[in-house]
Amino acid sequence: MPKDSSIKSVLIIGSGPIIIGQACEFDYSGSQAARSLREEGIKVALINSNPATIMTDPLNADYVYLKPLDKNSIIEILEKHQAEGTPIDAVLPTMGGQTALNLAIDCDASGIWEKYGVRIIGVDIKAIETTEDREKFRLKMIEIGVGVCKGRTARSFLEGKEIAQETGFPLVIRPSFTLGGTGGGFVHSPKDFDAALNKGLHASPTHEVLVEQSIMGWKEYELELLRDNLGNVIIICSIENFDPMGIHTGDSITVAPAMTLPDTIYQRMRDMAIKMMNAIGQFAGGCNVQFSLNPENDDIIAIEINPRVSRSSALASKATGYPIAKIAAKMAIGYNLDELTNAITGTTSAYFEPALDYVVVKVPRWNFDKFKGADKTLGLQMKSVGETMGIGRNFQEALQKACQSLEIKRNGLGADGKGLVDQDAIMHSLANPSWNRLFHIYDAFKMGISFKTIQQTTKIDKWFLYQIEDMVRVENTLEKYTLSSVPKELLEEAKHKGFADRQIAYSLRCLESEVYEKRNSLGIKRVYKCVDTCAAEFEAKTPYFYSTFSQGSETLDNESIVTDKKKVVVLGSGPNRIGQGIEFDYSCVHGILAAKEAGYEAIMINSNPETVSTDFDIADKLYFEPVFWEHVYEIIQHEKPEGVIVQLGGQTALKLAEKLTKHGIKIIGTSFEALDLAEDRGAFSALLQENEIPFPRFGVCEDADNAVELGRKLGYPLLVRPSYVLGGQSMKIVINEQELEQHVVDILRDIPGNKILLDHFLENAIEAEADAICDGEDVYIIGIMEHIEPAGIHSGDSHSVLPPFDLSPNVIRQIEEHTKKIAVALRTVGLLNIQFAVKDEVVYIIEANPRASRTVPFICKAYQEPYVNYATKVMLGAKLKDFTFNPVKKGYAIKIPVFSFNKFPNVNMELGPEMKSTGEAIYFIDSLKDDFFRKVYGERNLYLSK
């Protein structure tokens, strides 16, 4: 049936600030759904409190409400629309993760939707309750003949103890209605049970937990489904977890399509998934089903079903090119699958199941280094902060690319001299999975630990282990040769299996550039293939590419056709992590759109499956590739752009600026020399001195002895930090020589050869920051913010107030003057962020970053101005006088940092110079008498630590 013409306006509920367990995959799905509904002439209202996302941009919705995700905000929005004669007809709660679903249920229970005549579309409340209430889900599965674990739901401590006695140990505790496995876990013996049960009952908002048998070590699979109003169901993608049961899927390495699933078992799983989706309710939309398979006898057990788009559906969308959220939104307003077009071909129907002629591997990204004392063991509670995805013609190539994208100072999996060589440590890691177990499996094979031991310890499927063992064989074979003697076939095999030139160079004991030249001279060249959903059976119209290599007699066509238009490449920010989050994706998307408006063909390079920048309909061309030198360089060689924009993709993109410049590739906007000058404390301080701008006393040292001597001159307390880092990585305030020496030794162990900066720390100073756009001559300050917390807490962890709330006119004048002088002195072309410390009415410079910052999206949202668009056009040659600035300034906007410390119960919430927040919210107040402001201001020193 065609769309429901009675739906004229839809409210989409977002997912709020980014936390561990609910990241920017919902920014991607919400944005896609909003665009999809607006294509149909439907007015879209959007509520979300997250200012860093592209989702809350006027680009995406007719009405954007940056408000707290609670019932009061919903009522306020519904009443406003009724009063204006533009009532909301329907609410779509499936695009904002668990947060949106829980809010929709809450509003339904309070009769809000009914009172305002709003229909829930895309799901039904009974379906949510059946899937989230562990007992209802268990009983429904038994009713339809689908296997579930033995166990039942406990609503009290006593009941939990009784169930444990019936079920026996080991067992699993799974709280109802929580996200990212919060409060769940394995219990191996009765002595640990009481504490775990208590924790689970408290974590569940309904105070219910499922206590069930443990199936640790079984295989885990997921299917992504879409169903329309007629009951047509398609499976978009099968996903296999590399890690067996026992690790949350968000913390597992996952592979699409499933690699070790025989067709007969896949068909059984497919039938069960459809039966499960039909049993929970007859809604049109997306669904994610998780299964476990006993490797001994092929028994299948249903783990859970999520009647919404999820982290996995974002991955499945990017893996297949099938835009799940877009199609799900259209089905929610009445369309059926056969009435919609396949977005990839533009000619065939959306009623088809994608077929892949490539492999996709997702590897999560963790940030345990930010949580000292955290339990790093992976289990049922998700702990990763982001993820990266690799696409290749085979599993090994995709796995290597995913590892190259992680940005953890590795060149891929193995072959970089950073492997573990302590056998006991390797065995401990295999038995107790943490973030680096994948690397230690490689190290175990390299060391010669037997296949049987590795398999029995990890319970990882033999097929995956054979693939890694084979990669070790390739590395061992390469080591027997030199650059001049290595056979062409071996080089070809290594490239076919995803090894980077840098890894091959390490094995052959030569330079990366020599490997690059050698393989090119032998004709071993990258080709670009299209992600096309239909295994090349139909012509794809989407410019969405990955790279690969031919092997042996096979020849592959290059499917990325280069046009003669003038082009610009935008480098993305890679996987989300603490210190570099979705705000850089926001900047990249705006940069791409601005470049298109300026008449360029805009090319995106990024490897994050959760983000809008990797949507195939944002850039003119998307290369889903690691933001890793070799991949970036070869795309540039292929496309020959006018230049590369590096200042929108955070430290990931900036780190490549020097190499790009050395290779004669133009940096668009601020030059590498200026970027480098801002990072080089000596040169930057000389620049400040020339311009008579105050800065704290500082020095640069390269070893501990040097540091102690310098510390005596500068005076304590001292702020100690390595150069070229983001998010305050390894920054610390020290108060004596012993602490200084210890921290310098720690930094040099982690980052050998790094220069260390020591600044005299200005105690009890007020911290402020400014963002500006400069065209090389003129400067426009887009916003000045004052931090509520004192200097010493990282700006990303501070509550920031826009405009400042108690800086004197004298201080603001100094900030404006310093900002303008520094912008011009650094020859900035584009964006600039400067951090200040204010003490005794004097404004000192802490640092300057000539790039997009965390605060730019926040200012854009607060002042309702597209500053990144203007800044990108300035980088491409426009002048500031070409733009009319008209910010909406009313009251104050507060940037609220959001933390995920609840995932690490053993870690104290302490804030200092190293950033720890995972996301942020925005909150508007009319005056400083506001209760929220007064509360935060009253607690401003509460968490300050060294």
JOZIGI-V955518 format. One record per pair of residues at least 6 apart in sequence whose C-alpha atoms are under 6 Angstrom apart, sorted by the first residue. I is the first residue (numbers start at 1). J is the second residue. If there is no record, write none. Layout:
BEGIN
[[I & J] [I & J]]
END
This chain:
BEGIN
[[1 & 335] [2 & 334] [2 & 335] [3 & 333] [3 & 334] [3 & 335] [4 & 333] [4 & 334] [7 & 89] [8 & 42] [9 & 42] [9 & 43] [9 & 44] [9 & 88] [9 & 89] [10 & 44] [10 & 88] [10 & 89] [10 & 90] [10 & 91] [11 & 45] [11 & 46] [11 & 91] [12 & 46] [12 & 91] [12 & 92] [13 & 47] [13 & 93] [13 & 96] [13 & 100] [14 & 47] [14 & 48] [14 & 96] [15 & 96] [15 & 97] [15 & 99] [15 & 100] [16 & 48] [16 & 49] [16 & 50] [17 & 50] [17 & 919] [17 & 920] [17 & 921] [18 & 918] [18 & 919] [19 & 900] [19 & 918] [20 & 385] [21 & 180] [21 & 382] [24 & 610] [25 & 311] [25 & 314] [25 & 610] [26 & 96] [27 & 55] [28 & 611] [28 & 612] [29 & 95] [29 & 325] [30 & 95] [31 & 55] [32 & 326] [33 & 325] [33 & 326] [33 & 329] [36 & 326] [44 & 61] [44 & 62] [45 & 62] [45 & 63] [45 & 64] [46 & 64] [46 & 65] [47 & 65] [48 & 66] [49 & 66] [49 & 67] [49 & 68] [49 & 921] [49 & 922] [50 & 921] [51 & 858] [51 & 922] [52 & 583] [52 & 857] [53 & 586] [54 & 586] [81 & 87] [89 & 118] [90 & 118] [90 & 119] [90 & 120] [91 & 120] [92 & 121] [93 & 100] [93 & 101] [94 & 308] [95 & 309] [121 & 332] [122 & 284] [122 & 285] [122 & 332] [123 & 283] [127 & 280] [127 & 281] [130 & 136] [130 & 137] [131 & 137] [132 & 176] [132 & 177] [133 & 176] [134 & 176] [134 & 210] [135 & 153] [147 & 301] [148 & 301] [148 & 302] [149 & 213] [150 & 212] [150 & 213] [151 & 211] [151 & 212] [152 & 210] [152 & 211] [153 & 209] [153 & 210] [153 & 211] [154 & 160] [154 & 208] [154 & 209] [155 & 208] [169 & 188] [170 & 187] [170 & 188] [170 & 214] [171 & 186] [171 & 187] [171 & 212] [171 & 213] [171 & 214] [172 & 185] [172 & 186] [172 & 211] [172 & 212] [172 & 214] [173 & 184] [173 & 185] [173 & 210] [173 & 211] [174 & 184] [174 & 209] [174 & 210] [175 & 200] [175 & 204] [175 & 208] [175 & 209] [176 & 204] [176 & 208] [176 & 209] [180 & 381] [180 & 382] [181 & 380] [181 & 381] [182 & 381] [183 & 199] [183 & 200] [183 & 203] [184 & 200] [184 & 380] [185 & 380] [201 & 207] [201 & 208] [201 & 209] [216 & 245] [216 & 246] [217 & 244] [217 & 245] [217 & 459] [218 & 244] [218 & 245] [218 & 293] [218 & 294] [219 & 244] [219 & 245] [219 & 292] [219 & 293] [220 & 241] [220 & 244] [220 & 245] [220 & 291] [220 & 292] [221 & 239] [221 & 240] [221 & 241] [221 & 290] [221 & 291] [222 & 238] [222 & 239] [222 & 289] [222 & 290] [223 & 237] [223 & 238] [223 & 288] [223 & 289] [224 & 235] [224 & 236] [224 & 237] [224 & 288] [225 & 234] [225 & 235] [225 & 236] [225 & 286] [225 & 287] [226 & 233] [226 & 234] [226 & 285] [226 & 286] [227 & 233] [227 & 284] [227 & 285] [228 & 284] [228 & 331] [228 & 336] [229 & 284] [234 & 353] [235 & 353] [236 & 353] [236 & 354] [238 & 257] [238 & 258] [239 & 255] [239 & 256] [239 & 257] [239 & 258] [240 & 254] [240 & 255] [240 & 258] [241 & 253] [241 & 254] [242 & 253] [242 & 254] [243 & 252] [243 & 460] [244 & 460] [246 & 379] [247 & 378] [247 & 379] [247 & 380] [248 & 379] [248 & 380] [248 & 382] [250 & 382] [251 & 364] [251 & 382] [251 & 384] [253 & 362] [253 & 363] [254 & 361] [254 & 362] [255 & 360] [255 & 361] [256 & 360] [284 & 331] [284 & 332] [285 & 328] [286 & 308] [286 & 309] [286 & 328] [287 & 306] [287 & 307] [287 & 308] [288 & 305] [288 & 306] [289 & 305] [290 & 303] [290 & 304] [291 & 301] [291 & 302] [291 & 303] [292 & 300] [292 & 301] [293 & 299] [293 & 300] [314 & 610] [315 & 609] [317 & 323] [317 & 324] [318 & 609] [320 & 533] [321 & 533] [337 & 350] [337 & 351] [338 & 349] [338 & 351] [340 & 349] [340 & 350] [341 & 348] [341 & 349] [341 & 350] [342 & 348] [342 & 349] [342 & 350] [344 & 540] [344 & 541] [344 & 542] [345 & 540] [345 & 541] [354 & 533] [354 & 534] [355 & 533] [355 & 534] [355 & 535] [356 & 533] [356 & 535] [357 & 535] [358 & 392] [358 & 393] [359 & 391] [359 & 392] [359 & 393] [359 & 394] [359 & 395] [360 & 390] [360 & 391] [360 & 398] [361 & 389] [361 & 390] [361 & 398] [361 & 399] [362 & 388] [362 & 389] [363 & 387] [363 & 388] [364 & 386] [364 & 387] [365 & 384] [365 & 385] [365 & 386] [365 & 387] [366 & 384] [366 & 385] [374 & 904] [374 & 907] [376 & 434] [377 & 433] [377 & 434] [378 & 433] [378 & 434] [385 & 577] [386 & 575] [386 & 576] [386 & 577] [387 & 575] [388 & 402] [388 & 575] [388 & 607] [388 & 608] [389 & 402] [389 & 607] [390 & 398] [390 & 401] [390 & 402] [391 & 398] [392 & 398] [396 & 497] [397 & 497] [397 & 498] [400 & 412] [400 & 413] [400 & 498] [403 & 412] [404 & 411] [404 & 412] [405 & 626] [415 & 503] [416 & 503] [419 & 443] [426 & 440] [429 & 437] [430 & 458] [431 & 457] [478 & 507] [479 & 507] [479 & 508] [482 & 508] [483 & 508] [496 & 549] [501 & 512] [501 & 515] [502 & 512] [505 & 511] [505 & 512] [526 & 548] [526 & 549] [527 & 547] [527 & 548] [527 & 558] [528 & 546] [528 & 547] [528 & 558] [528 & 559] [528 & 560] [529 & 545] [529 & 546] [529 & 559] [530 & 544] [530 & 545] [531 & 544] [531 & 545] [532 & 540] [543 & 621] [544 & 616] [544 & 622] [545 & 623] [546 & 623] [546 & 624] [562 & 639] [566 & 600] [567 & 600] [567 & 601] [567 & 602] [567 & 641] [567 & 642] [568 & 602] [568 & 641] [568 & 642] [568 & 643] [568 & 644] [569 & 603] [569 & 604] [569 & 644] [570 & 604] [570 & 644] [570 & 645] [571 & 605] [571 & 646] [571 & 649] [571 & 653] [572 & 605] [572 & 606] [572 & 649] [573 & 649] [573 & 650] [573 & 652] [574 & 606] [574 & 607] [574 & 608] [575 & 608] [578 & 918] [579 & 727] [583 & 854] [584 & 648] [584 & 649] [587 & 648] [588 & 648] [589 & 613] [590 & 869] [591 & 872] [592 & 602] [594 & 869] [596 & 602] [601 & 620] [602 & 619] [602 & 620] [603 & 619] [603 & 620] [603 & 621] [603 & 622] [604 & 622] [605 & 623] [606 & 624] [606 & 625] [606 & 627] [607 & 624] [607 & 625] [607 & 626] [643 & 666] [643 & 667] [643 & 668] [644 & 667] [644 & 668] [645 & 668] [646 & 653] [646 & 654] [647 & 851] [647 & 852] [648 & 852] [657 & 672] [668 & 875] [669 & 829] [669 & 830] [669 & 875] [670 & 828] [670 & 829] [674 & 826] [677 & 684] [678 & 684] [694 & 844] [695 & 844] [695 & 845] [696 & 760] [697 & 759] [697 & 760] [698 & 758] [698 & 759] [699 & 758] [700 & 756] [700 & 757] [701 & 707] [701 & 756] [702 & 755] [704 & 741] [704 & 744] [714 & 760] [716 & 735] [717 & 734] [717 & 735] [717 & 761] [718 & 733] [718 & 734] [718 & 759] [718 & 760] [718 & 761] [719 & 732] [719 & 733] [719 & 758] [719 & 759] [719 & 761] [720 & 731] [720 & 732] [720 & 757] [720 & 758] [721 & 731] [721 & 756] [721 & 757] [722 & 756] [727 & 915] [728 & 913] [728 & 914] [728 & 915] [729 & 914] [731 & 913] [731 & 914] [732 & 913] [733 & 946] [734 & 740] [765 & 791] [765 & 837] [765 & 838] [765 & 839] [766 & 790] [766 & 791] [766 & 837] [766 & 838] [767 & 787] [767 & 791] [767 & 836] [767 & 837] [768 & 785] [768 & 786] [768 & 787] [768 & 836] [769 & 784] [769 & 785] [769 & 834] [769 & 835] [769 & 836] [770 & 783] [770 & 784] [770 & 833] [770 & 834] [771 & 782] [771 & 783] [771 & 832] [771 & 833] [772 & 780] [772 & 781] [772 & 782] [772 & 831] [772 & 832] [773 & 779] [773 & 780] [773 & 830] [773 & 831] [774 & 828] [774 & 829] [774 & 830] [775 & 829] [775 & 874] [775 & 879] [776 & 824] [776 & 827] [776 & 828] [776 & 829] [779 & 820] [784 & 803] [785 & 800] [785 & 801] [785 & 802] [785 & 803] [785 & 804] [786 & 800] [786 & 801] [786 & 804] [787 & 799] [787 & 800] [788 & 799] [789 & 798] [789 & 940] [792 & 912] [792 & 913] [793 & 911] [793 & 912] [793 & 913] [794 & 913] [794 & 914] [794 & 915] [797 & 897] [797 & 915] [797 & 917] [799 & 895] [799 & 896] [800 & 894] [800 & 895] [801 & 893] [801 & 894] [802 & 892] [802 & 893] [829 & 875] [830 & 871] [830 & 874] [830 & 875] [831 & 850] [831 & 851] [831 & 852] [832 & 849] [832 & 850] [832 & 851] [833 & 848] [833 & 849] [834 & 847] [834 & 848] [835 & 846] [835 & 847] [836 & 844] [836 & 845] [836 & 846] [837 & 843] [837 & 844] [860 & 866] [863 & 887] [863 & 888] [891 & 925] [891 & 926] [892 & 924] [892 & 925] [893 & 923] [893 & 924] [894 & 922] [894 & 923] [895 & 921] [895 & 922] [896 & 920] [896 & 921] [896 & 922] [897 & 920] [898 & 917] [898 & 919] [898 & 920] [899 & 917] [899 & 918] [910 & 943] [910 & 945] [911 & 943] [911 & 944] [911 & 945] [912 & 944] [912 & 945] [912 & 946]]
END
